[in-house]
Amino acid sequence: MAGKLVLFMPPPPCYLLYLITNPPFS
């Protein structure tokens, strides 16, 4: 679902940190 959110809204810089700390793959 996280991937679809990226399509609807551009990921802010903080979102990159979120992916590093909490990868959506898990």
PEVEN-V927288 format. One record per residue. SS is DSSP state (helix for helix, strand for strand, loop for the rest). OMEGA is omega in whole degrees, -180 to 180 (999 if undefined). Layout:
BEGIN
<<SS & OMEGA> <SS & OMEGA>>
END
This chain:
BEGIN
<<loop & -179> <helix & 180> <helix & 180> <helix & 179> <helix & 180> <helix & -180> <helix & -178> <helix & -179> <loop & 179> <loop & -178> <loop & 177> <loop & 180> <helix & -179> <helix & -179> <helix & 178> <helix & 178> <helix & 180> <helix & 179> <helix & -179> <helix & -177> <helix & -179> <loop & -180> <loop & -178> <loop & -177> <loop & -178> <loop & 999>>
END
